[in-house]
């Protein structure tokens, strides 16, 4: 996963934790209990995705002194903590919204394609001794995955309580990508 180069001890510690978070996220997102409800499935798949972003942000905050990136990491923690709370509260009601077998198959086909691409890009993100740049190169495909997963769910009948949560995910992740791409262009 990491590129063959000499890393500082701080970078090694940061990257080790990052890969642990990534592996945990992949395992949790791949091993959730699915039902015949896309709404339910999206929520139980997205919660570990959000938890990973929170953990990745905490990992970065241990090391960075770059204030703009500190602000982005704090925003990620705040927004995704709120989103987890909103999804958890909606889970019981949303789980009763059932989908057809055809809808479920198409949703999962798209989900697997999105997540496999995201997992690969996060695992192959270029690593350097610049932890700030590393974090952004890791988080951008993570955010893009959340947007694509949300758009995928919105393409199917889902519970009404979930729609504004998905729209909020898309808006916040698009903003985060734009901010990080801008910062990366100056590093």
Backbone as ProteinMPNN parsed JSONL, in Angstrom:
{"seq_chain_A": "XXXXXXXXXXXXXXXXXXXXXXXXXXXXXXXXXXXXXXXXXXXXXXXXXXXXXXXXXXXXXXXXXXXXXXXXXXXXXXXXXXXXXXXXXXXXXXXXXXXXXXXXXXXXXXXXXXXXXXXXXXXXXXXXXXXXXXXXXXXXXXXXXXXXXXXXXXXXXXXXXXXXXXXXXXXXXXXXXXXXXXXXXXX", "coords_chain_A": {"N_chain_A": [[0.815, -1.203, 0.0], [1.846, 1.329, 0.866], [4.176, 3.596, -0.643], [7.502, 2.855, -1.697], [9.751, 4.421, 0.092], [11.815, 6.512, 2.158], [10.541, 7.134, 5.288], [9.789, 9.468, 7.887], [9.743, 8.906, 11.471], [7.417, 9.95, 12.587], [5.757, 10.138, 10.345], [5.617, 7.415, 9.686], [4.203, 6.453, 11.931], [1.811, 7.911, 11.687], [0.904, 6.964, 9.141], [0.689, 4.218, 9.653], [-1.452, 4.138, 11.477], [-3.42, 5.27, 9.826], [-3.696, 3.248, 7.817], [-4.64, 1.183, 9.403], [-7.139, 2.256, 10.16], [-8.32, 2.444, 7.623], [-8.376, -0.299, 6.852], [-10.121, -1.29, 8.834], [-12.453, 0.16, 8.224], [-13.022, -0.809, 5.633], [-13.496, -3.534, 6.222], [-15.726, -3.327, 7.976], [-17.635, -1.997, 6.339], [-17.991, -3.887, 4.419], [-19.075, -6.042, 5.691], [-21.603, -5.712, 6.833], [-24.934, -6.312, 8.09], [-27.273, -6.886, 5.761], [-30.514, -5.927, 4.521], [-33.824, -6.08, 3.042], [-34.126, -3.449, 2.443], [-33.095, -0.576, 0.949], [-32.71, 1.878, 2.154], [-32.136, 1.186, 4.856], [-29.818, -0.372, 4.368], [-28.052, 1.504, 3.203], [-27.631, 3.244, 5.383], [-26.41, 1.558, 7.357], [-24.128, 0.937, 5.99], [-22.944, 3.412, 5.526], [-22.413, 4.511, 8.048], [-20.012, 3.241, 9.203], [-18.244, 4.251, 7.312], [-18.346, 7.019, 7.744], [-17.422, 7.023, 10.412], [-14.786, 6.253, 9.989], [-13.775, 8.504, 8.641], [-13.902, 10.362, 10.68], [-12.103, 9.206, 12.516], [-9.769, 9.269, 10.923], [-9.443, 12.009, 10.743], [-8.995, 12.724, 13.427], [-6.575, 11.378, 13.713], [-4.917, 12.868, 11.973], [-5.016, 15.368, 13.307], [-3.394, 14.995, 15.485], [-0.887, 15.531, 14.578], [-0.663, 17.663, 12.7], [0.143, 21.113, 12.129], [-0.898, 22.863, 10.484], [-3.087, 25.258, 10.01], [-5.39, 25.755, 8.214], [-5.959, 23.104, 7.414], [-6.399, 21.881, 9.849], [-8.813, 23.094, 10.485], [-10.467, 22.024, 8.467], [-10.365, 19.313, 9.197], [-11.585, 19.39, 11.738], [-14.116, 20.285, 10.954], [-14.918, 18.031, 9.451], [-15.081, 16.107, 11.497], [-17.133, 17.252, 13.097], [-19.346, 17.495, 11.243], [-19.683, 14.851, 10.326], [-20.1, 13.439, 12.635], [-22.568, 14.507, 13.396], [-24.068, 13.646, 11.198], [-23.944, 10.846, 11.52], [-25.407, 10.638, 13.893], [-27.921, 11.599, 12.979], [-28.513, 9.644, 11.02], [-28.593, 7.333, 12.599], [-30.786, 7.896, 14.231], [-32.767, 7.852, 12.278], [-32.785, 5.257, 11.436], [-34.487, 3.053, 12.411], [-37.128, 3.76, 11.521], [-36.597, 4.063, 8.782], [-35.834, 1.528, 8.042], [-38.132, 0.114, 7.59], [-38.918, 0.727, 5.054], [-39.231, -0.91, 2.188], [-37.609, -2.508, -0.637], [-37.637, -3.62, -4.087], [-36.415, -6.782, -5.349], [-34.948, -6.444, -7.684], [-34.278, -3.682, -7.525], [-32.683, -3.766, -5.212], [-30.565, -5.422, -6.073], [-29.421, -3.883, -8.146], [-28.734, -1.557, -6.739], [-26.8, -2.642, -4.962], [-24.92, -3.615, -6.782], [-23.979, -1.218, -7.925], [-23.047, -0.044, -5.553], [-20.937, -1.791, -4.82], [-19.172, -1.354, -6.933], [-18.572, 1.386, -6.602], [-17.46, 1.399, -3.982], [-15.282, -0.388, -4.19], [-13.621, 0.968, -5.967], [-13.171, 3.301, -4.457], [-11.912, 2.193, -2.138], [-9.576, 1.182, -3.331], [-8.352, 3.517, -4.342], [-7.942, 4.947, -1.98], [-6.23, 3.213, -0.623], [-4.058, 3.232, -2.326], [-3.19, 5.819, -2.266], [-0.817, 8.346, -2.753], [1.94, 8.408, -0.652], [3.895, 10.428, 1.491], [6.412, 12.314, 3.251], [5.014, 14.493, 3.942], [2.541, 14.955, 5.858], [0.216, 16.466, 5.809], [-0.42, 16.739, 3.052], [-0.64, 14.025, 2.499], [-2.928, 13.29, 4.021], [-4.949, 14.742, 2.684], [-4.82, 13.608, 0.118], [-5.699, 11.098, 0.769], [-8.219, 11.56, 1.891], [-9.759, 12.832, -0.08], [-10.575, 10.85, -2.102], [-12.129, 9.367, -0.334], [-14.18, 11.162, 0.399], [-15.268, 11.514, -2.179], [-16.253, 8.956, -2.607], [-18.307, 8.895, -0.678], [-20.066, 10.779, -1.743], [-20.762, 9.54, -4.183], [-21.901, 7.164, -3.199], [-24.11, 8.228, -1.874], [-25.495, 9.468, -3.991], [-26.071, 7.179, -5.434], [-27.888, 5.848, -3.688], [-29.94, 7.747, -3.702], [-30.999, 7.37, -6.192], [-32.895, 5.464, -6.027], [-36.048, 4.291, -4.579], [-36.286, 5.558, -1.382], [-36.533, 6.075, 2.183], [-38.303, 9.008, 3.244], [-37.106, 10.51, 5.32], [-34.441, 10.089, 5.019], [-33.54, 11.35, 2.722], [-32.866, 14.25, 3.019], [-30.593, 13.935, 4.614], [-28.807, 12.573, 2.952], [-28.537, 14.502, 0.942], [-27.278, 16.494, 2.409], [-24.867, 15.197, 3.014], [-23.748, 15.018, 0.437], [-23.467, 17.77, -0.219], [-21.724, 18.722, 1.853], [-19.475, 17.081, 1.482], [-18.701, 17.673, -1.132], [-17.945, 20.349, -0.775], [-15.8, 19.991, 1.008], [-14.006, 18.516, -0.628], [-13.435, 20.43, -2.593], [-12.164, 22.41, -1.011], [-9.914, 20.966, -0.09], [-8.65, 20.22, -2.513], [-7.948, 22.733, -3.429], [-6.128, 23.545, -1.395], [-4.184, 21.547, -1.759], [-3.128, 22.248, -4.202], [-1.422, 24.273, -3.559], [0.546, 23.165, -2.076]], "CA_chain_A": [[0.0, 0.0, 0.0], [2.683, 2.522, 0.897], [5.219, 3.665, -1.649], [8.801, 2.538, -1.129], [10.618, 5.581, 0.319], [12.187, 6.668, 3.564], [9.591, 7.957, 6.024], [10.131, 9.833, 9.263], [9.012, 8.124, 12.473], [6.073, 10.535, 12.71], [4.998, 9.706, 9.168], [5.35, 5.982, 9.835], [3.134, 6.288, 12.923], [0.588, 8.434, 11.065], [0.462, 6.053, 8.077], [0.27, 2.956, 10.261], [-2.805, 4.34, 12.001], [-4.305, 5.466, 8.68], [-3.995, 1.965, 7.182], [-5.507, 0.449, 10.336], [-8.483, 2.834, 10.013], [-8.814, 2.035, 6.304], [-8.714, -1.728, 6.902], [-11.317, -1.449, 9.665], [-13.593, 0.681, 7.459], [-13.321, -1.762, 4.554], [-14.096, -4.722, 6.819], [-17.065, -3.013, 8.495], [-18.552, -1.686, 5.246], [-18.177, -5.104, 3.62], [-19.637, -7.115, 6.512], [-22.817, -5.294, 7.533], [-26.116, -7.14, 7.86], [-28.147, -6.23, 4.792], [-31.923, -6.315, 4.523], [-34.498, -5.766, 1.779], [-34.353, -2.006, 2.468], [-31.941, 0.23, 0.545], [-32.532, 2.903, 3.187], [-31.421, 0.527, 5.945], [-28.49, -0.789, 3.92], [-27.217, 2.696, 3.063], [-27.273, 3.755, 6.713], [-25.448, 0.692, 8.043], [-22.882, 0.982, 5.225], [-22.348, 4.744, 5.612], [-21.939, 4.821, 9.406], [-18.573, 2.965, 9.352], [-17.535, 5.162, 6.406], [-18.222, 8.281, 8.484], [-16.541, 6.81, 11.574], [-13.404, 6.243, 9.489], [-13.376, 9.895, 8.379], [-13.684, 10.974, 12.002], [-10.84, 8.658, 13.033], [-8.683, 9.803, 10.103], [-9.274, 13.421, 11.108], [-8.324, 12.737, 14.737], [-5.199, 10.966, 13.462], [-4.22, 14.037, 11.428], [-4.936, 16.457, 14.289], [-2.284, 14.725, 16.406], [0.393, 15.868, 13.961], [-0.595, 18.851, 11.852], [0.11, 22.482, 12.662], [-1.41, 23.642, 9.358], [-4.4, 25.703, 10.502], [-6.521, 25.47, 7.302], [-6.281, 21.68, 7.424], [-7.0, 21.632, 11.161], [-10.223, 23.521, 10.381], [-11.164, 21.025, 7.65], [-10.494, 18.086, 9.998], [-12.601, 19.645, 12.77], [-15.402, 20.286, 10.247], [-15.248, 16.635, 9.13], [-15.505, 15.468, 12.748], [-18.437, 17.799, 13.493], [-20.39, 17.168, 10.263], [-19.944, 13.425, 10.206], [-20.702, 13.028, 13.911], [-23.985, 14.875, 13.286], [-24.676, 12.775, 10.2], [-24.123, 9.532, 12.156], [-26.535, 10.786, 14.826], [-29.147, 11.698, 12.172], [-28.797, 8.343, 10.401], [-28.96, 6.398, 13.668], [-32.161, 8.219, 14.622], [-33.675, 7.518, 11.172], [-32.617, 3.85, 11.044], [-35.659, 2.202, 12.656], [-38.201, 4.12, 10.6], [-36.178, 3.829, 7.399], [-35.692, 0.087, 7.785], [-39.42, -0.437, 7.164], [-39.091, 1.032, 3.63], [-38.722, -2.082, 1.463], [-37.337, -2.346, -2.061], [-37.755, -4.84, -4.88], [-35.163, -7.537, -5.538], [-34.221, -5.785, -8.783], [-33.694, -2.454, -6.98], [-31.615, -4.14, -4.29], [-29.422, -5.917, -6.841], [-28.787, -2.762, -8.85], [-28.108, -0.722, -5.706], [-25.587, -3.301, -4.47], [-23.947, -3.644, -7.884], [-23.387, 0.121, -7.954], [-22.333, 0.139, -4.287], [-19.67, -2.526, -4.887], [-18.3, -0.662, -7.888], [-18.143, 2.631, -5.954], [-16.592, 1.167, -2.832], [-14.017, -1.005, -4.613], [-12.833, 2.072, -6.526], [-12.762, 4.155, -3.334], [-10.94, 1.462, -1.324], [-8.314, 1.106, -4.078], [-7.726, 4.851, -4.397], [-7.476, 5.299, -0.636], [-5.093, 2.357, -0.318], [-2.944, 3.569, -3.207], [-2.888, 7.257, -2.197], [0.623, 8.613, -2.663], [2.373, 8.733, 0.707], [5.146, 11.182, 1.559], [6.661, 12.826, 4.597], [4.124, 15.635, 4.154], [1.307, 14.357, 6.369], [-0.92, 17.283, 5.365], [-0.758, 16.325, 1.689], [-1.084, 12.631, 2.582], [-4.307, 13.27, 4.503], [-5.856, 15.216, 1.637], [-4.85, 12.601, -0.958], [-6.474, 9.974, 1.3], [-9.593, 11.961, 2.201], [-10.511, 13.211, -1.289], [-11.35, 9.71, -2.626], [-13.104, 8.995, 0.691], [-15.318, 12.06, 0.191], [-15.895, 11.201, -3.477], [-17.024, 7.741, -2.393], [-19.541, 9.238, 0.045], [-20.956, 11.453, -2.699], [-21.275, 8.54, -5.12], [-22.794, 6.265, -2.466], [-25.349, 8.974, -1.618], [-26.204, 9.595, -5.276], [-26.581, 5.851, -5.745], [-29.101, 5.613, -2.888], [-30.991, 8.681, -4.137], [-31.551, 6.9, -7.467], [-33.891, 4.43, -5.717], [-37.005, 4.685, -3.546], [-35.754, 5.501, -0.022], [-37.438, 6.723, 3.13], [-38.218, 10.465, 3.128], [-36.213, 11.077, 6.337], [-33.054, 9.902, 4.613], [-33.187, 12.228, 1.599], [-32.076, 15.434, 3.393], [-29.302, 13.502, 5.149], [-27.972, 12.3, 1.79], [-28.235, 15.777, 0.291], [-26.299, 17.155, 3.263], [-23.59, 14.503, 2.797], [-23.24, 15.441, -0.872], [-23.06, 19.179, -0.139], [-20.555, 18.9, 2.714], [-18.321, 16.39, 0.904], [-18.262, 18.467, -2.289], [-17.244, 21.51, -0.224], [-14.523, 19.508, 1.535], [-13.129, 18.192, -1.761], [-13.004, 21.698, -3.196], [-11.193, 23.036, -0.108], [-8.669, 20.191, -0.071], [-7.984, 20.341, -3.809], [-7.347, 24.073, -3.444], [-4.936, 23.51, -0.54], [-3.171, 20.676, -2.373], [-2.487, 22.944, -5.327], [-0.418, 25.191, -3.02], [1.571, 22.422, -1.326]], "C_chain_A": [[0.855, 1.263, 0.0], [3.73, 2.437, -0.199], [6.558, 3.432, -0.97], [9.662, 3.801, -1.067], [10.893, 5.668, 1.803], [11.21, 7.624, 4.246], [10.145, 8.29, 7.396], [9.334, 8.952, 10.215], [7.594, 8.634, 12.643], [5.202, 10.082, 11.539], [4.654, 8.229, 9.259], [4.202, 5.734, 10.812], [1.796, 6.746, 12.359], [0.045, 7.435, 10.038], [0.002, 4.713, 8.631], [-1.156, 3.059, 10.784], [-3.802, 4.512, 10.859], [-4.681, 4.123, 8.055], [-4.833, 1.072, 8.09], [-6.954, 0.931, 10.217], [-9.101, 2.379, 8.696], [-9.229, 0.566, 6.315], [-9.984, -1.987, 7.713], [-12.56, -0.984, 8.916], [-13.998, -0.309, 6.373], [-14.016, -2.998, 5.118], [-15.529, -4.437, 7.262], [-18.059, -2.737, 7.372], [-18.885, -2.927, 4.426], [-18.906, -6.203, 4.386], [-20.854, -6.687, 7.327], [-23.942, -6.273, 7.219], [-27.084, -6.378, 6.965], [-29.561, -6.78, 4.894], [-32.512, -6.038, 3.141], [-34.873, -4.286, 1.712], [-33.075, -1.277, 2.079], [-31.675, 1.308, 1.592], [-31.73, 2.352, 4.36], [-29.978, 0.226, 5.541], [-27.56, 0.414, 3.782], [-26.732, 3.172, 4.431], [-26.207, 2.871, 7.359], [-24.124, 0.607, 7.283], [-22.17, 2.333, 5.397], [-21.818, 5.057, 7.007], [-20.46, 4.44, 9.584], [-17.709, 3.842, 8.439], [-17.301, 6.497, 7.111], [-17.292, 8.132, 9.686], [-15.075, 6.823, 11.143], [-12.92, 7.661, 9.211], [-13.091, 10.629, 9.685], [-12.349, 10.5, 12.577], [-9.643, 9.174, 12.248], [-8.393, 11.259, 10.471], [-8.599, 13.552, 12.465], [-6.854, 12.353, 14.584], [-4.381, 12.154, 12.937], [-3.998, 15.097, 12.495], [-3.849, 16.222, 15.339], [-0.968, 15.294, 15.888], [0.434, 17.213, 13.246], [-0.584, 20.147, 12.654], [-0.433, 23.434, 11.591], [-2.867, 24.008, 9.645], [-5.538, 25.453, 9.511], [-6.932, 23.998, 7.298], [-6.848, 21.254, 8.776], [-8.49, 21.972, 11.112], [-11.034, 22.528, 9.563], [-11.393, 19.756, 8.463], [-11.559, 18.25, 11.084], [-13.992, 19.671, 12.136], [-15.851, 18.864, 9.911], [-15.775, 15.939, 10.384], [-16.903, 15.939, 13.131], [-19.558, 17.344, 12.554], [-20.717, 15.682, 10.251], [-20.461, 12.832, 11.514], [-22.2, 13.318, 13.884], [-24.713, 13.948, 12.302], [-24.903, 11.366, 10.758], [-25.311, 9.573, 13.106], [-27.865, 10.807, 14.057], [-29.511, 10.351, 11.552], [-29.229, 7.318, 11.448], [-30.402, 6.624, 14.102], [-33.168, 7.809, 13.549], [-33.719, 6.014, 10.886], [-33.879, 3.017, 11.24], [-36.79, 2.496, 11.686], [-37.856, 3.81, 9.159], [-36.093, 2.348, 7.062], [-37.0, -0.541, 7.309], [-39.713, -0.147, 5.69], [-38.43, -0.079, 2.818], [-38.526, -1.764, -0.019], [-37.493, -3.687, -2.767], [-36.388, -5.517, -4.985], [-34.308, -6.897, -6.631], [-33.551, -4.501, -8.3], [-32.51, -2.768, -6.068], [-30.367, -4.611, -5.033], [-28.687, -4.787, -7.538], [-28.085, -1.825, -7.868], [-26.784, -1.341, -5.264], [-24.518, -3.413, -5.56], [-23.22, -2.302, -7.966], [-22.535, 0.369, -6.709], [-20.967, -0.549, -4.344], [-18.683, -1.841, -5.828], [-17.726, 0.614, -7.26], [-17.129, 2.342, -4.854], [-15.272, 0.508, -3.231], [-13.077, 0.042, -5.194], [-12.301, 2.967, -5.403], [-11.7, 3.456, -2.493], [-9.576, 1.43, -2.024], [-7.605, 2.462, -4.085], [-7.217, 5.283, -3.03], [-6.245, 4.48, -0.268], [-3.851, 2.711, -1.113], [-2.579, 5.049, -3.175], [-1.391, 7.457, -1.988], [0.975, 9.064, -1.252], [3.737, 9.4, 0.658], [5.376, 11.569, 3.013], [5.861, 14.103, 4.878], [2.753, 15.078, 4.556], [0.078, 15.15, 5.926], [-1.376, 16.861, 3.971], [-1.262, 14.881, 1.681], [-2.558, 12.564, 2.969], [-5.271, 13.684, 3.396], [-5.947, 14.215, 0.492], [-5.63, 11.359, -0.53], [-7.955, 10.335, 1.442], [-10.395, 12.322, 0.955], [-11.232, 11.999, -1.884], [-12.389, 9.189, -1.625], [-14.364, 9.849, 0.528], [-16.033, 11.75, -1.123], [-16.735, 9.933, -3.362], [-18.331, 8.015, -1.685], [-20.548, 9.911, -0.879], [-21.587, 10.421, -3.625], [-22.219, 7.554, -4.436], [-24.143, 6.941, -2.211], [-26.161, 9.123, -2.896], [-26.792, 8.253, -5.701], [-27.876, 5.588, -4.98], [-30.251, 6.505, -3.342], [-31.636, 8.262, -5.463], [-32.652, 5.861, -7.276], [-34.912, 4.972, -4.724], [-36.372, 4.48, -2.156], [-36.71, 6.238, 0.898], [-37.232, 8.237, 3.084], [-37.256, 11.103, 4.136], [-34.75, 11.015, 5.911], [-32.612, 10.89, 3.532], [-32.415, 13.473, 2.031], [-30.705, 15.09, 3.985], [-28.331, 13.247, 3.998], [-27.585, 13.588, 1.071], [-27.201, 16.564, 1.086], [-24.914, 16.519, 3.114], [-22.964, 14.987, 1.494], [-22.704, 16.871, -0.797], [-21.779, 19.341, 0.676], [-19.31, 18.244, 2.111], [-17.797, 17.123, -0.329], [-17.472, 19.687, -1.833], [-15.863, 21.092, 0.289], [-13.53, 19.175, 0.434], [-12.571, 19.46, -2.374], [-11.94, 22.375, -2.326], [-9.858, 22.294, -0.134], [-7.928, 20.266, -1.398], [-7.31, 21.697, -3.947], [-6.076, 24.096, -2.611], [-3.825, 22.669, -1.156], [-2.439, 21.379, -3.502], [-1.418, 23.918, -4.857], [0.697, 24.469, -2.283], [2.633, 21.905, -2.275]], "O_chain_A": [[0.609, 2.173, -0.791], [4.119, 1.35, -0.627], [6.732, 3.773, 0.2], [10.24, 4.202, -2.077], [10.269, 4.973, 2.605], [11.066, 8.776, 3.837], [10.876, 7.5, 7.993], [8.358, 8.321, 9.81], [6.667, 7.845, 12.824], [4.05, 9.691, 11.726], [3.533, 7.829, 8.946], [3.331, 4.904, 10.554], [0.777, 6.074, 12.521], [-1.139, 7.099, 10.063], [-0.966, 4.135, 8.138], [-1.972, 2.165, 10.557], [-4.904, 3.966, 10.911], [-5.858, 3.879, 7.788], [-5.649, 0.289, 7.605], [-7.882, 0.123, 10.178], [-10.263, 1.978, 8.655], [-10.313, 0.224, 5.841], [-10.82, -2.803, 7.325], [-13.599, -1.644, 8.958], [-15.181, -0.611, 6.212], [-15.011, -3.46, 4.56], [-16.441, -5.209, 6.962], [-19.202, -3.188, 7.436], [-19.948, -3.001, 3.808], [-19.316, -7.198, 3.789], [-21.109, -7.241, 8.396], [-23.906, -6.973, 6.207], [-27.644, -5.356, 7.362], [-29.781, -7.923, 5.293], [-31.777, -5.79, 2.186], [-35.816, -3.908, 1.016], [-32.077, -1.349, 2.797], [-30.517, 1.614, 1.879], [-30.764, 2.971, 4.805], [-29.038, 0.531, 6.276], [-26.403, 0.351, 4.198], [-25.55, 3.468, 4.606], [-25.205, 3.382, 7.858], [-23.102, 0.245, 7.867], [-20.941, 2.39, 5.411], [-20.851, 5.809, 7.132], [-19.7, 5.268, 10.087], [-16.562, 4.139, 8.773], [-16.196, 7.04, 7.08], [-16.47, 9.009, 9.951], [-14.221, 7.347, 11.859], [-11.773, 7.99, 9.513], [-12.152, 11.42, 9.774], [-11.56, 11.307, 13.068], [-8.608, 9.487, 12.837], [-7.237, 11.682, 10.504], [-7.724, 14.4, 12.641], [-5.987, 12.929, 15.242], [-3.275, 12.406, 13.414], [-2.911, 15.667, 12.583], [-3.431, 17.164, 16.011], [-0.037, 15.516, 16.663], [1.491, 17.842, 13.199], [-1.212, 20.259, 13.706], [-0.429, 24.652, 11.769], [-3.762, 23.17, 9.536], [-6.589, 24.971, 9.933], [-8.117, 23.683, 7.191], [-7.69, 20.358, 8.838], [-9.323, 21.23, 11.633], [-12.17, 22.218, 9.921], [-12.482, 19.184, 8.429], [-12.348, 17.335, 11.317], [-14.944, 19.14, 12.71], [-17.025, 18.528, 10.068], [-16.8, 15.259, 10.335], [-17.765, 15.122, 13.454], [-20.596, 16.864, 13.01], [-21.883, 15.296, 10.175], [-21.181, 11.833, 11.502], [-23.008, 12.485, 14.295], [-25.839, 13.522, 12.558], [-25.941, 10.758, 10.496], [-26.128, 8.653, 13.126], [-28.816, 10.122, 14.433], [-30.678, 9.959, 11.555], [-30.137, 6.524, 11.201], [-31.152, 5.671, 14.315], [-34.302, 7.457, 13.872], [-34.604, 5.55, 10.166], [-34.302, 2.332, 10.309], [-37.35, 1.576, 11.091], [-38.706, 3.35, 8.395], [-36.266, 1.965, 5.905], [-36.987, -1.607, 6.694], [-40.653, -0.71, 5.129], [-37.203, -0.172, 2.772], [-39.178, -0.882, -0.577], [-37.483, -4.745, -2.137], [-35.35, -4.902, -4.742], [-33.086, -6.822, -6.507], [-32.39, -4.25, -8.621], [-31.467, -2.119, -6.142], [-29.248, -4.247, -4.672], [-27.457, -4.742, -7.52], [-26.978, -1.356, -8.132], [-25.765, -0.653, -5.197], [-23.327, -3.313, -5.266], [-21.993, -2.259, -8.064], [-21.438, 0.922, -6.798], [-19.957, 0.041, -3.961], [-17.49, -1.765, -5.535], [-16.531, 0.884, -7.377], [-16.068, 2.964, -4.8], [-14.235, 0.828, -2.649], [-11.873, 0.008, -4.942], [-11.128, 3.341, -5.4], [-10.683, 4.067, -2.164], [-8.543, 1.628, -1.384], [-6.397, 2.537, -3.86], [-6.169, 5.921, -2.933], [-5.312, 5.006, 0.339], [-2.728, 2.52, -0.646], [-1.75, 5.496, -3.968], [-0.781, 6.806, -1.139], [0.371, 9.998, -0.725], [4.617, 9.0, -0.104], [4.608, 11.185, 3.896], [6.02, 14.718, 5.933], [1.919, 14.773, 3.704], [-0.983, 14.571, 5.695], [-2.566, 16.652, 3.734], [-2.194, 14.549, 0.95], [-3.343, 11.868, 2.326], [-6.301, 13.039, 3.197], [-7.029, 13.992, -0.049], [-6.166, 10.644, -1.377], [-8.832, 9.521, 1.153], [-11.611, 12.132, 0.943], [-12.427, 12.105, -2.156], [-13.411, 8.633, -2.026], [-15.478, 9.326, 0.521], [-17.263, 11.727, -1.172], [-17.81, 9.845, -3.955], [-19.36, 7.44, -2.04], [-21.746, 9.64, -0.802], [-22.801, 10.423, -3.83], [-23.223, 7.149, -5.021], [-25.191, 6.306, -2.319], [-27.376, 8.928, -2.888], [-27.886, 8.2, -6.262], [-28.861, 5.148, -5.572], [-31.403, 6.073, -3.365], [-32.71, 8.754, -5.81], [-33.272, 5.425, -8.246], [-34.673, 6.001, -4.091], [-35.975, 3.369, -1.805], [-37.601, 6.949, 0.433], [-36.106, 8.701, 2.903], [-36.651, 12.132, 3.837], [-33.923, 11.794, 6.385], [-31.43, 11.224, 3.444], [-31.366, 13.742, 1.446], [-29.764, 15.874, 3.865], [-27.17, 13.654, 4.057], [-26.443, 13.747, 0.643], [-26.343, 17.228, 0.504], [-23.905, 17.225, 3.089], [-21.782, 15.327, 1.458], [-21.599, 17.144, -1.266], [-20.85, 20.022, 0.241], [-18.211, 18.79, 2.215], [-16.587, 17.189, -0.547], [-16.448, 20.025, -2.427], [-14.871, 21.773, 0.028], [-12.349, 19.506, 0.538], [-11.374, 19.554, -2.645], [-10.932, 22.859, -2.841], [-8.797, 22.916, -0.192], [-6.702, 20.364, -1.412], [-6.224, 21.799, -4.518], [-5.051, 24.609, -3.061], [-2.653, 23.038, -1.082], [-1.255, 21.128, -3.729], [-0.589, 24.352, -5.656], [1.691, 25.089, -1.903], [3.584, 21.254, -1.842]]}, "name": "protein", "num_of_chains": 1, "seq": "XXXXXXXXXXXXXXXXXXXXXXXXXXXXXXXXXXXXXXXXXXXXXXXXXXXXXXXXXXXXXXXXXXXXXXXXXXXXXXXXXXXXXXXXXXXXXXXXXXXXXXXXXXXXXXXXXXXXXXXXXXXXXXXXXXXXXXXXXXXXXXXXXXXXXXXXXXXXXXXXXXXXXXXXXXXXXXXXXXXXXXXXXXX"}
